[in-house]
Amino acid sequence: MIKKIGEWVGRPRRNETGDSQRREGGAFAGDHPNEPIGRIVPVRSDSPIRRLEDDALGRTEAARSFARDVLTLDAAEGVVVGVLGPWGSGKTSFVNLARTEFERLGTQVLDINPWMFSGTRQLVELFLSELSAQLRVRPGLSAVAKGIAEYGEALSAMAWLPMVGPWIERGRVATRVLAQVLPRRKEGLASRRGRLEELLAKLDEPIVVVLDDIDRLSTSEIRDVFKLVRLTGSFPNIVYVVAFDRSRVEQALLEQGVPGRDYLEKILQVAVDIPAVSVEVLSRQVFAAIEGALKGIDKPGPFSQTDWPDLYVELIRPFVRNMRDVRRYAMAVRGTVAALRGQVALADVLALEGIRVFAPDLFARLHGSVAALTTTSESVGEHEPADLKVQVEAVMAAGRDQANIGRSMIRRLFPAAERHLPGGSLYGSQWERDWLKERRVAHEDVLRLYLERVAGDSLQAFYEAERLFRVLGDRGAVEASLRAIDLNRVQEVIESLENYEEQFTPAHVIPAATVLLNLVPDLPEKELGMFEFDAATVVRRVAYRLLRALKSPEAVLDSVQRILPELTTLSSKLILITLVGHRERAGHRLVSEEADKALLKSWREEVRGAPVKQLVGEWHLLQVLQAAKFEAEASEPTLDLAESGCMTIAVLRAARGEASYQSLDSRAVRRFPRLDWDVLVELYGDEHTLGQRVDAAKAVCPSETSDVAVVDLAERYLSGWRPKELGDD
C-alpha cells in the first residue's frame, strides 16, 4: 500500500456534546499527550506475550507497579491476589510482565496449571505434589519442598472429607464422621502443617504461585480450584496470584443463600483490574495487525483512502475490545485477502471480515441477500420485486444487537439498498460502472466473488476488458489481446469496455475502433435474451463511445477517414459511417451533413465496384445492398445484383431470420424460419426476377444443408406461402 493503513484514519476528538468528530490527518493517537501507547507490533499469533519488548499496549509499568505492590503486602498468613479481566483482555500477558519484575526482585514464581487437575481429591494431591516438585529444583527451597510433600501426603488421606468436598456441606452425618476420623488424623496432619509453616515463615522472600485461566474451567472445576486456594491460602509467605474473569467465577461460585461475590471476597485479599485499553491504542494495534497480516501478499487489492476511515470507524472499531479480538481479526483478514488475490477492494474486504468474525449472524444474511443489497433503481417508485425490501429489513434486524451495525454496513458497503431504509438515498444504474471498476462489493459480481471465491462470467469479462483498456492505444496489442480470448467470450469483453467510456481518449479511437469493427464477422452468433445485444450492436456501441472522445467534427472526420481504409469489410465501413452520420434513428451527427454525404457516396461507389467474391463474404450483406441501392443519389449508377448463383444464395442467407408463434390455448412457443421477402423483391425489382434467380441458384446450389434449406424456403415464398399461415396448419 502507498501508506500504512492506519495513516488514512483521522484522529477523533470530542466536541461539546461528546460526539466523536474526525479530522483528516494521521493515525489515531491518545487524547492525552502523556498516555502510554506502547510499541506497535504486528500481531502474528494468539499467544500471550512473555517479554517486555513485546508489550504493545504500554502495560509494562502498570505490571511492574503491581508486582512491587504485591511484595509490600504482609504475607505472614498468606496472601491471595486476584488479577481480574474479561476473556481476551490480556490477563496472562499482564501476569507475565509482572513476573519479570518479581524475578528481578529475587522472588520465586511458580506456575500451576489448573487444567492438569480433575476432581477435588486429585486437585489436592497433584497441586501439592507439583508445588513440591517445582520448589525442589529452586536453590535453598528443598526443605520447603519436602515439607509441602509431607503435608500433601497427610492431607490426601483426608481429601474425601466434607471440608474439601462440597464447600458448604453441612449436616449431622458430616459432624459424626468428623468426630470419628479427626482424632486419628489430627495429630499427624497438624504437626506436619506446623513444620511446614515454620519452614515457610523463615523465607526471606515470599513465593508467588500463579493460577491462570481459571475462568476457562467448568463450573465444578472452578469451585474445586477455589476450595484449594481457601485450604492452602493461609500458609505464610505464599502469595497466590489468581487470574480470572470475575463475572464467570462469581457465577460458578454461586450457591443457594450464598452469593458468589461474597464467597470470592472472603478469599481475595487484593484484587486488581486489568488496565483498560484506550480506543486509540487499540486502533493502532488493529492497524499494525492488518499491516502484519498483509505482509507478503503481493496483490491485496485496490485501497480507497476515502472509504477506509468510515469503514473502520463504523464497521470494525465497535467490535474490537481487546487484543484477542485484534488477533482473531488479523488472522481472518490474511486468509481472505490472500484467497481473493486483489480482486476485491481491500477496504471492503477488511470491513466485511470484521462483520464475519464479530457479527456472524449478520454476515450469514449476506449470502441470501445479494440481489437486495446490490440492485440499483432509477426512481423511488420503480416497480421491483417486493422481496428485496424484505431481505434488506432482515439484514437490518440481524445487525441490530451491535448498535444497528446493519444500517452502517448498508450505507458504507451496499448503498444501492439504502432506498429501502427510512431517509435512504437513491442510487441508479450509472453507479454500477464505478463500483465495478473500483472492485467495490456494492456491485453484485464483486460481492458474489467475495462470498463464493469464484469470479462469474461477467466479472471475468470485466477483468479481460480491464486488461484490454490498458493497451487500447496500441492496435497490435488490442488485436493480440482480443484474439487471445475465447471467441465465445469476446463479445462480453467488448461490452465490458463500456465501463471505461469516460476514460476513452483520442489516442484510443483509431487503434481500438479499427480492431473492433474488423472483428465483428468473427464473433459467433448467440441466442439472445430479451434485453441482450447482438455482436454488431455491442461493437457499434463501443465504437460510438470511442468516437465521442473526439471533441470536434473535424477530429471525428479525420479519424473516420483514417479508419475506413483499414476496415476489411463493407459492412464494417457502413457501421462506422452510419455512426457518425445523419441517418434517422441511427446516426449521431458527429460530422457535418456534407461530410456524411461524401462518405456515403464514396462507400456506395466502392460497393458497386466490389467483386462478387467480396460481396458474398459480407457479414451484413442485405443492409449493404439496401444502402447502396436505395440511398443512392439520382446521378449515381444503379446497383445491379450479379446473376450469380453464389450471390443469390448469399443474399437469401442474409435475408433469413426466425419468427415465433404461440396459440392462445398453448404455452408452447413454435419457432420457424422466415425471409425478409419484401426487401428481397425490392432488391431484385420484382418477384418474377427473384424467382428466376432462385431457380438458377438451385441448379448450382451446393449440397450443404443450410444453402438447400434457404433455397427451399424461398421456393415456398414463391408458391404463395407466408409465415402467418402457420397458425392454420
For each residue, the residues with C-beta under 8 A, 3 or more apart:
1: 4 5 294 300 303 346
2: 303
3: 7 8 305
4: 1 7 27 287 291
5: 1 8 287 290 291 294 303 308
6: 9 26 27 28 283 284 286 287 288 291
7: 3 4 26 27
8: 3 5 305 308 309
9: 6 22 27 28 283 287 308 309 312 313
10: 22 23 24 25 26 309
11: 22 23 25 26 27 28 29 280
12: 20 21 22 28 279 280 313
13: 20 21 23 31
14: 18 19 20 21 31
15: 18 19 21
16:
17:
18: 14 15
19: 14 15
20: 12 13 14 313
21: 12 13 14 15
22: 9 10 11 12 309 313
23: 10 11 13
24: 10
25: 10 11
26: 6 7 10 11 29
27: 4 6 7 9 11 283 284 287
28: 6 9 11 12 279 280 283 284
29: 11 26 37 280
30: 33 35 37 278 280 281
31: 13 14 35 278 280
32: 35
33: 30
34:
35: 30 31 32 58 278 280 281
36: 58 61
37: 29 30 58 280 281 284
38: 55 56 57 58 59 281
39: 53 55 56
40: 56 284 285 287 288
41: 54 56 288
42: 288 289 291 292 293 295 330
43: 56 285 288 289 292 323 326 327 330
44: 292
45: 327
46: 324 327 328 331
47:
48: 90 92 93 96
49: 54 55 56 93 96 97
50: 54 96
51: 54
52: 55 60 97 100
53: 39
54: 41 49 50 51
55: 38 39 49 52 58 59 60 93 97
56: 38 39 40 41 43 49 285 288 323
57: 38 90 275 277 281 285 323
58: 35 36 37 38 55 61 281
59: 38 55 62 63 90 93 94 97 275
60: 52 55 63 64 97
61: 36 58 64 65
62: 59 65 66 94 275
63: 59 60 66 67 94 95 97 98 100 101
64: 60 61 67 68 97 98 100 101
65: 61 62 68 69
66: 62 63 69 70 83 94 98 272
67: 63 64 70 71 98 99 101 102 105 107
68: 64 65 71 72 101 105
69: 65 66 72 73 270
70: 66 67 73 79 81 98 102 208 239 241 270
71: 67 68 102 105 107 205 206
72: 68 69
73: 69 70 79 81 239 269 270
74: 77 79
75: 78 79 206 236 237 238 239
76: 201 236 237
77: 74 234 236
78: 75 232 233 234 235 236 237 238 239 240
79: 70 73 74 75 206 233 238 239 240 269 270
80: 229 233 239 240 242 267 268 269 270
81: 70 73 239 240 241 242 268 269 270 271 272
82: 242 243 244 246 264 268 270 271 272
83: 66 91 94 95 241 242 243 244 271 272 274
84: 91 243 244 245 246 271 272 273 274
85: 89 90 91 94 243 245 273 274
86: 89 245 247 321 322
87: 215 245 248 324
88: 321 322 323 324 325
89: 85 86 274 321 322 323 324
90: 48 57 59 85 93 94 274 277 322 323 324
91: 83 84 85 94 95 212 243 244 274
92: 48 95 96 212 213 243
93: 48 49 55 59 90 96 97 323
94: 59 62 63 66 83 85 90 91 97 98 243 274 275
95: 63 83 91 92 98 99 210 212 241 243
96: 48 49 50 92 93 99 100
97: 49 52 55 59 60 63 64 93 94 100 101
98: 63 64 66 67 70 94 95 101 102 241
99: 67 95 96 102 103 109 210
100: 52 63 64 96 97 103 104
101: 63 64 67 68 97 98 104 105
102: 67 70 71 98 99 105 107 109 208
103: 99 100 106 107 109
104: 100 101
105: 67 68 71 101 102 205
106: 103 205
107: 67 71 102 103 205 206 207 208
108: 135 138 141 205 207 208
109: 99 102 103 207 208 210
110: 131 134 135 207 208 209 210
111: 134 210 212
112: 116 127 130 131 209 210 211
113: 116 212 213
114: 117 211 212 213 214 217 221 225
115: 213 216 217
116: 112 113 126 130
117: 114 122 123 126 127 221 224
118: 122 123 221
119: 122 123 224
120: 123 124 159 164 165 224 227
121: 124 125 156 159 160
122: 117 118 119 125 126
123: 117 118 119 120 126 127 224 225 227 228
124: 120 121 127 128 152 155 156 159 164 228 231
125: 121 122 128 129 152 156 159
126: 116 117 122 123 129 130
127: 112 117 123 124 130 131 152 228 232
128: 124 125 131 132 148 149 151 152 155 156 232
129: 125 126 132 133 149 152
130: 112 116 126 127 133 134
131: 110 112 127 128 134 135 148 209
132: 128 129 135 136 145 146 148 149 152
133: 129 130 136 137 145
134: 110 111 130 131 137 138 145
135: 108 110 131 132 138 141 142 144 145 148 207
136: 132 133 141 142 145 146
137: 133 134
138: 108 134 135 141 145
139:
140:
141: 108 135 136 138 144 145 207
142: 135 136 145 146
143: 146 147 199
144: 135 141 147 148 196 199 200 203 207
145: 132 133 134 135 136 138 141 142 148 149
146: 132 136 142 143 149 150
147: 143 144 150 151 192 195 196 199 200
148: 128 131 132 135 144 145 151 152 196
149: 128 129 132 145 146 152 153
150: 146 147 153 154 192 195 196
151: 128 147 148 154 155 189 192 193 196
152: 124 125 127 128 129 132 148 149 155 156
153: 149 150 156 157
154: 150 151 157 158 185 188 189 192 193
155: 124 128 151 152 158 159 189
156: 121 124 125 128 152 153 159
157: 153 154 185
158: 154 155 161 163 164 181 185 189
159: 120 121 124 125 155 156 164
160: 121 164 165
161: 158 164 165 177 178 181
162: 165 166 169 174 177 178
163: 158 178 231
164: 120 124 158 159 160 161 227 231
165: 120 160 161 162 169
166: 162 169
167: 223 226 227 230
168: 255 258
169: 162 165 166 174
170: 174
171: 174 175
172: 175 176
173: 176 177
174: 162 169 170 171 177 178
175: 171 172 178 179
176: 172 173 179 180
177: 161 162 173 174 180 181
178: 161 162 163 174 175 181 182
179: 175 176 182 183
180: 176 177 183 184
181: 158 161 177 178 184 185
182: 178 179 185 186
183: 179 180 186
184: 180 181
185: 154 157 158 181 182 188 189
186: 182 183 189 190
187: 190 191
188: 154 185 191 192
189: 151 154 155 158 185 186 192 193
190: 186 187 193 194
191: 187 188 194 195
192: 147 150 151 154 188 189 195 196
193: 151 154 189 190 196 197
194: 190 191 197 198
195: 147 150 191 192 198 199
196: 144 147 148 150 151 192 193 199 200 235
197: 193 194 200 201 235 236
198: 194 195 201 202
199: 143 144 147 195 196 202 203
200: 144 147 196 197 203 207 235 236 237 238
201: 76 197 198 236 237
202: 198 199
203: 144 199 200 206 207 236 237
204:
205: 71 105 106 107 108 237
206: 71 75 79 107 203 237 238 239
207: 107 108 109 110 135 141 144 200 203 237 238 239
208: 70 102 107 108 109 110 239 241
209: 110 112 131 238 239 240 241
210: 95 99 109 110 111 112 241 243
211: 112 114 214 225 229 240 241 242 243
212: 91 92 95 111 113 114 242 243
213: 92 113 114 115 216 217 243 244
214: 114 211 217 222 225 242 243 244 249
215: 87 222 244 245 248 249
216: 115 213
217: 114 115 213 214 221 222 225
218: 221 222
219: 222 223 251 252
220: 223 224
221: 114 117 118 217 218 224 225
222: 214 215 217 218 219 225 226 248 249 252 253
223: 167 219 220 226 227 252 253
224: 117 119 120 123 220 221 227 228
225: 114 123 211 214 217 221 222 228 229
226: 167 222 223 229 230 249 253 263 264 267
227: 120 123 164 167 223 224 230 231
228: 123 124 127 224 225 231 232
229: 80 211 225 226 232 233 240 242 267
230: 167 226 227 233 267
231: 124 163 164 227 228
232: 78 127 128 228 229 235 238
233: 78 79 80 229 230 238 240 267
234: 77 78
235: 78 196 197 200 232 238
236: 75 76 77 78 197 200 201 203
237: 75 76 78 200 201 203 205 206 207
238: 75 78 79 200 206 207 209 232 233 235
239: 70 73 75 78 79 80 81 206 207 208 209
240: 78 79 80 81 209 211 229 233
241: 70 81 83 95 98 208 209 210 211
242: 80 81 82 83 211 212 214 229 268
243: 82 83 84 85 91 92 94 95 210 211 212 213 214
244: 82 83 84 91 213 214 215 248 249
245: 84 85 86 87 215 248 249
246: 82 84 249 250 264
247: 86 250 251
248: 87 215 222 244 245 251 252
249: 214 215 222 226 244 245 246 252 253 260 264
250: 246 247 253 254 259 260 261 264
251: 219 247 248 254 260
252: 219 222 223 248 249 260
253: 222 223 226 249 250 260 263 264
254: 250 251 258 259 260
255: 168 258 260 263
256:
257:
258: 168 254 255 262 263
259: 250 254 262 263
260: 249 250 251 252 253 254 255 263 264
261: 250 264 265
262: 258 259 265 266
263: 226 253 255 258 259 260 266 267
264: 82 226 246 249 250 253 260 261 267 268
265: 261 262 268
266: 262 263
267: 80 226 229 230 233 263 264
268: 80 81 82 242 264 265 271
269: 73 79 80 81
270: 69 70 73 79 80 81 82
271: 81 82 83 84 268
272: 66 81 82 83 84
273: 84 85
274: 83 84 85 89 90 91 94
275: 57 59 62 94
276:
277: 57 90 281 282 322 323
278: 30 31 35 281 282
279: 12 28 282 283 317
280: 11 12 28 29 30 31 35 37 283 284
281: 30 35 37 38 57 58 277 278 284 285
282: 277 278 279 285 286 320 321 322 323 326
283: 6 9 27 28 279 280 286 287 312 317 320
284: 6 27 28 37 40 280 281 287 288
285: 40 43 56 57 281 282 288 289 323 326
286: 6 282 283 289 290 312 316 317 320 326 329 330
287: 4 5 6 9 27 40 283 284 290 291
288: 6 40 41 42 43 56 284 285 291 292
289: 42 43 285 286 292 293 326 327 329 330 333
290: 5 286 287 293 294 330 333 350
291: 4 5 6 42 287 288 294 295
292: 42 43 44 288 289 295 330
293: 42 289 290 330 331 333 334 337
294: 1 5 290 291 297 300 333 334 337
295: 42 291 292
296:
297: 294 300 334 337 338
298: 342
299: 341 342
300: 1 294 297 303 337 342 346
301: 337 340 342 343 344 345 346 349 439
302: 342 345 346 438 439
303: 1 2 5 300 308 345 346 347
304: 307 308 345 346 347 438
305: 3 8 308
306: 309
307: 304 310 311 345 347 348 412
308: 5 8 9 303 304 305 311 312 347 350
309: 8 9 10 22 306 312 313
310: 307 313 314 412
311: 307 308 314 315 316 347 348 350 351 412 413
312: 9 283 286 308 309 315 316 317 350 351
313: 9 12 20 22 309 310 316 317
314: 310 311 317 318 405 408 412
315: 311 312 318 351 354 355 405 408 409 412 413
316: 286 311 312 313 319 320 329 350 351 354
317: 279 283 286 312 313 314 320
318: 314 315 402 403 405
319: 316 325 329 354 357 358 359 402
320: 282 283 286 316 317 325 326 329 358
321: 86 88 89 282 325
322: 86 88 89 90 277 282 325 326
323: 43 56 57 88 89 90 93 277 282 285 326 327
324: 46 87 88 89 90 327 328
325: 88 319 320 321 322 328 329 358
326: 43 282 285 286 289 320 322 323 329 330
327: 43 45 46 289 323 324 330 331
328: 46 324 325 331 332 357
329: 286 289 316 319 320 325 326 332 333 353 354 357 358
330: 42 43 286 289 290 292 293 326 327 333 334
331: 46 293 327 328 334 335
332: 328 329 335 336 353 356 357
333: 289 290 293 294 329 330 336 337 349 350 353
334: 293 294 297 330 331 337 338
335: 331 332 338 339
336: 332 333 339 340 349 353
337: 293 294 297 300 301 333 334 340 346 349
338: 297 334 335 341
339: 335 336 453
340: 301 336 337 343 344 349 449 450 453
341: 299 338
342: 298 299 300 301 302
343: 301 340 439 446 449 455 459 463
344: 301 340 348 349 439 441 446 449 450
345: 301 302 303 304 307 348 349 438 439 440 441 446
346: 1 300 301 302 303 304 337 349 350
347: 303 304 307 308 311 350 351
348: 307 311 344 345 351 352 413 439 440 441 450
349: 301 333 336 337 340 344 345 346 352 353 450
350: 290 308 311 312 316 333 346 347 353 354
351: 311 312 315 316 347 348 354 355 409 412 413
352: 348 349 355 356 363 366 413 441 450
353: 329 332 333 336 349 350 356 357
354: 315 316 319 329 350 351 357 358 359
355: 315 351 352 358 359 362 363 405 409
356: 332 352 353 359 360 363
357: 319 328 329 332 353 354 360
358: 319 320 325 329 354 355 402
359: 319 354 355 356 362 363 398 399 402 405
360: 356 357 363 364
361: 364 365 398
362: 355 359 365 366 395 398 399 402 405 406 409
363: 352 355 356 359 360 366
364: 360 361 367 398
365: 361 362 368 369 391 394 395 398
366: 352 362 363 369 370 373 395 447 451
367: 364 370 451
368: 365 391
369: 365 366 372 373 391 392 394 395
370: 366 367 373 374 444 447 448 451
371: 374 375 388 391 444
372: 369 375 387 388 389 390 391 392 395 417 420
373: 366 369 370 391 392 395 410 414 416 417 442 447
374: 370 371 414 416 417 442 443 444 447
375: 371 372 384 388 416 417 444
376: 416 427 428 429 431 432
377: 380 382 384 416 419 426 427 428
378: 382 428 429
379: 382 426
380: 377 419 426
381:
382: 377 378 379
383:
384: 375 377 388
385: 388
386: 389 390
387: 372 390 391
388: 371 372 375 384 385 391 392 417 420
389: 372 386 392 393 420
390: 372 386 387 393 394
391: 365 368 369 371 372 373 387 388 394 395
392: 369 372 373 388 389 395 396 410 417 420 421
393: 389 390 396 397 420
394: 365 369 390 391 397 398
395: 362 365 366 369 372 373 391 392 398 399 406 409 410 417
396: 392 393 399 400 404 406 407 410 421
397: 393 394 400 406
398: 359 361 362 364 365 394 395 406
399: 359 362 395 396 402 404 405 406 407 409
400: 396 397 404 406
401:
402: 318 319 358 359 362 399 405
403: 318
404: 396 399 400 407 408
405: 314 315 318 355 359 362 399 402 408 409
406: 362 395 396 397 398 399 400 409 410
407: 396 399 404 410 411 421
408: 314 315 404 405 411 412
409: 315 351 355 362 395 399 405 406 412 413 414
410: 373 392 395 396 406 407 413 414 415 417 418 421 424
411: 407 408 415 418 424
412: 307 310 311 314 315 351 408 409 415
413: 311 315 348 351 352 409 410 440 441 442
414: 373 374 409 410 417 418 441 442 447
415: 410 411 412 418 425 427 431 442
416: 373 374 375 376 377 419 427 431 442
417: 372 373 374 375 388 392 395 410 414 420 421 424
418: 410 411 414 415 421 424 425 426 427
419: 377 380 416 424 425 426 427
420: 372 388 389 392 393 417 424
421: 392 396 407 410 417 418 424
422:
423:
424: 410 411 417 418 419 420 421
425: 415 418 419
426: 377 379 380 418 419
427: 376 377 415 416 418 419 431
428: 376 377 378 431
429: 376 378 432
430: 433 434
431: 376 415 416 427 428 434 435 442
432: 376 429 435 436 443
433: 430 436 437 498 499
434: 430 431 437 438 440
435: 431 432 438 440 442 443 446
436: 432 433 439 440 443 445 446 462 499
437: 433 434 466 499 500
438: 302 304 345 434 435
439: 301 302 343 344 345 348 436 446
440: 345 348 413 434 435 436 443 446
441: 344 345 348 352 413 414 446 447 450
442: 373 374 413 414 415 416 431 435 446 447
443: 374 432 435 436 440 446 447
444: 370 371 374 375 447 448
445: 436 448 449 455 456 458 459 462
446: 343 344 345 435 436 439 440 441 442 443 449 450 459
447: 366 370 373 374 414 441 442 443 444 450 451
448: 370 444 445 451 452 454 456 459
449: 340 343 344 445 446 452 453 454 455 456 459
450: 340 344 348 349 352 441 446 447 453
451: 366 367 370 447 448
452: 448 449
453: 339 340 449 450
454: 448 449
455: 343 445 449 459 460 463
456: 445 448 449 459 460
457: 460 461 489 492
458: 445 461 462 492 496
459: 343 445 446 448 449 455 456 462 463
460: 455 456 457 463 464 489
461: 457 458 464 465 489 492 493 495 496
462: 436 445 458 459 465 466 496 499
463: 343 455 459 460 466 467
464: 460 461 467 468 481 485 489 493 496
465: 461 462 468 469 493 494 495 496 497 499 500
466: 437 462 463 469 470 496
467: 463 464 470 471 481
468: 464 465 471 472 478 481 482 493 497
469: 465 466 472 497 500 503
470: 466 467
471: 467 468 474 477 478 481
472: 468 469 478 504 508 511 512
473: 505 507 508 511 512
474: 471 477 478 511
475: 478 479 510 511 512 514 515
476: 479 480
477: 471 474 480 481
478: 468 471 472 474 475 481 482 511 512 515
479: 475 476 482 483 515
480: 476 477 483 484
481: 464 467 468 471 477 478 484 485
482: 468 478 479 485 490 493 494 515 519
483: 479 480
484: 480 481
485: 464 481 482 489 490 493
486: 489 490
487: 490 522 523 524
488: 524
489: 457 460 461 464 485 486 492 493
490: 482 485 486 487 493 494 519 523
491: 494 495 523 526 535 538
492: 457 458 461 489 495 496
493: 461 464 465 468 482 485 489 490 496 497
494: 465 482 490 491 497 516 519 538 539 542
495: 461 465 491 492 498 533 538 541 542
496: 458 461 462 464 465 466 492 493 499
497: 465 468 469 493 494 500 501 542
498: 433 495 501 541 542 545
499: 433 436 437 462 465 496
500: 437 465 469 497 503 504
501: 497 498 504 545 548
502:
503: 469 500
504: 472 500 501 508 509 545 546 548 549
505: 473 508 549
506: 509 549 550 555 559
507: 473 511
508: 472 473 504 505 511 512 546 549
509: 504 506 512 513 546 547 549 550 559
510: 475 513 514 559 562 563
511: 472 473 474 475 478 507 508 514 515
512: 472 473 475 478 508 509 515 516 542 546
513: 509 510 516 517 543 546 547 559 563 576
514: 475 510 511 517 518 563 566 567
515: 475 478 479 482 511 512 518 519
516: 494 512 513 519 520 539 542 543
517: 513 514 520 539 543 563 567 572 575 576
518: 514 515 566 567 568 569 572
519: 482 490 494 515 516 522 523 539
520: 516 517 523 535 536 539 569 571 572 575 619
521: 569 571 572 619
522: 487 519
523: 487 490 491 519 520 535
524: 487 488 535
525: 534 535
526: 491 532 534 535
527:
528: 532 533 534
529: 532
530:
531:
532: 526 528 529
533: 495 528 537 538 541
534: 525 526 528 537 538
535: 491 520 523 524 525 526 538 539
536: 520 539 540 575 619 620
537: 533 534 540 541
538: 491 494 495 533 534 535 541 542
539: 494 516 517 519 520 535 536 542 543 575
540: 536 537 543 544 575 579
541: 495 498 533 537 538 544 545
542: 494 495 497 498 512 516 538 539 545 546
543: 513 516 517 539 540 546 547 575 576 579
544: 540 541 547 548 579 588
545: 498 501 504 541 542 548 549
546: 504 508 509 512 513 542 543 549
547: 509 513 543 544 550 556 559 560 579 580 588 590
548: 501 504 544 545 588 590
549: 504 505 506 508 509 545 546
550: 506 509 547 555 556 559 590
551: 555
552: 555 556
553: 556 557 590 591 592 595
554: 557 558
555: 506 550 551 552 558 559
556: 547 550 552 553 559 560 580 590 591
557: 553 554 560 561 580 591 592 595
558: 554 555 561 562
559: 506 509 510 513 547 550 555 556 562 563
560: 547 556 557 563 564 576 577 580 591 599
561: 557 558 564
562: 510 558 559 565 566
563: 510 513 514 517 559 560 566 567 576
564: 560 561 567 573 576 577 599
565: 562
566: 514 518 562 563
567: 514 517 518 563 564 572 573 576
568: 518 572
569: 518 520 521 572 573 617 618 619
570: 573 574 603 606 607 610 614 615 618 624
571: 520 521 574 575 618 619 620 621 623 624
572: 517 518 520 521 567 568 569 575 576
573: 564 567 569 570 576 577 603 606
574: 570 571 577 578 603 620 623 624 627
575: 517 520 536 539 540 543 571 572 578 579 620
576: 513 517 543 560 563 564 567 572 573 579 580
577: 560 564 573 574 580 581 596 599 600 603
578: 574 575 581 583 586 587
579: 540 543 544 547 575 576 586 587 588 590
580: 547 556 557 560 576 577 587 588 589 590 591 596 599
581: 577 578 586 587 589 591 596 599 600
582: 587 589 593 596
583: 578 586 587 596
584: 587
585:
586: 578 579 581 583
587: 578 579 580 581 582 583 584 596
588: 544 547 548 579 580
589: 580 581 582 593
590: 547 548 550 553 556 579 580
591: 553 556 557 560 580 581 595 596 599
592: 553 557 595 596
593: 582 589 596 597
594: 597 598
595: 553 557 591 592 598 599
596: 577 580 581 582 583 587 591 592 593 599 600
597: 593 594 600 601
598: 594 595 601 602
599: 560 564 577 580 581 591 595 596 602 603
600: 577 581 596 597 603 604 627 631
601: 597 598 604 605 633 636
602: 598 599 605 606
603: 570 573 574 577 599 600 606 607 628
604: 600 601 607 608 627 628 631 632 636 639
605: 601 602 608 609 636
606: 570 573 602 603 609 610
607: 570 603 604 610 615 624 625 627 628 639
608: 604 605 628 637 639
609: 605 606
610: 570 606 607 614 615
611: 614 615
612: 615 616 642 644 646 647
613: 616 617
614: 570 610 611 617 618
615: 570 607 610 611 612 618 621 624 625 642 647 650
616: 612 613 621 646 647 650
617: 569 613 614
618: 569 570 571 614 615 621 624 650 654
619: 520 521 536 569 571
620: 536 571 574 575 623 624 654
621: 571 615 616 618 624 625 650 651 653 654
622: 625 626 651 654 655 676 679
623: 571 574 620 626 627
624: 570 571 574 607 615 618 620 621 627 628
625: 607 615 621 622 628 629 639 641 651 683
626: 622 623 629 630 631 679 683
627: 574 600 604 607 623 624 630 631
628: 603 604 607 608 624 625 631 632 639
629: 625 626 632 638 639 683
630: 626 627 682
631: 600 604 626 627 628
632: 604 628 629 636 637 638 639
633: 601 636
634:
635:
636: 601 604 605 632 633
637: 608 632
638: 629 632
639: 604 607 608 625 628 629 632
640:
641: 625 647 648 651 683 684 693
642: 612 615 647
643: 647 693 696
644: 612 647 648
645: 648 649 696 697 699 700 701
646: 612 616 649 650 697 700
647: 612 615 616 641 642 643 644 650 651
648: 641 644 645 651 652 693 694 696 697
649: 645 646 652 653 697 701 707 710 711
650: 615 616 618 621 646 647 653 654
651: 621 622 625 641 647 648 654 655 680 683
652: 648 649 655 656 675 680 694 697 710 711 713 714
653: 621 649 650 656 706 707 710
654: 618 620 621 622 650 651
655: 622 651 652 675 676 677 679 680
656: 652 653 673 674 675 710 713
657: 673 674 675 676
658: 671 672 673 674
659: 671 672 673 674 723
660: 669 670 671 672
661: 669 670 671 672 723 726 727
662: 666 667 668 669 670
663: 666 668 727
664:
665:
666: 662 663
667: 662
668: 662 663
669: 660 661 662
670: 660 661 662 726
671: 658 659 660 661
672: 658 659 660 661 723 726
673: 656 657 658 659 709 710 713
674: 656 657 658 659 713 723
675: 652 655 656 657 680 710 713 714 717
676: 622 655 657 679 680
677: 655 680 681 717 722
678: 681 682
679: 622 626 655 676 682 683
680: 651 652 655 675 676 677 683 684 690 714
681: 677 678 684 685 686 687 690
682: 630 678 679 685
683: 625 626 629 641 651 679 680
684: 641 680 681 689 690 693
685: 681 682 689
686: 681 689 690
687: 681 690 691 718
688: 691 692
689: 684 685 686 692 693
690: 680 681 684 686 687 693 694 714 718
691: 687 688 694 695 718
692: 688 689 695 696
693: 641 643 648 684 689 690 696 697
694: 648 652 690 691 697 698 711 714 715 718
695: 691 692 698 699
696: 643 645 648 692 693 699 700
697: 645 646 648 649 652 693 694 700 701 711
698: 694 695 701 711 715
699: 645 695 696
700: 645 646 696 697
701: 645 649 697 698 707 708 711
702: 707
703: 708
704: 707 708
705: 708 709
706: 653 709 710
707: 649 653 701 702 704 710 711
708: 701 703 704 705 711 712
709: 673 705 706 712 713
710: 649 652 653 656 673 675 706 707 713 714
711: 649 652 694 697 698 701 707 708 714 715
712: 708 709 715 716
713: 652 656 673 674 675 709 710 716 717
714: 652 675 680 690 694 710 711 717 718
715: 694 698 711 712 718 719
716: 712 713 719 721
717: 675 677 713 714 720 721 722
718: 687 690 691 694 714 715
719: 715 716
720: 717
721: 716 717 725
722: 677 717 725
723: 659 661 672 674 726
724: 727
725: 721 722 728 729
726: 661 670 672 723 729
727: 661 663 724
728: 725
729: 725 726
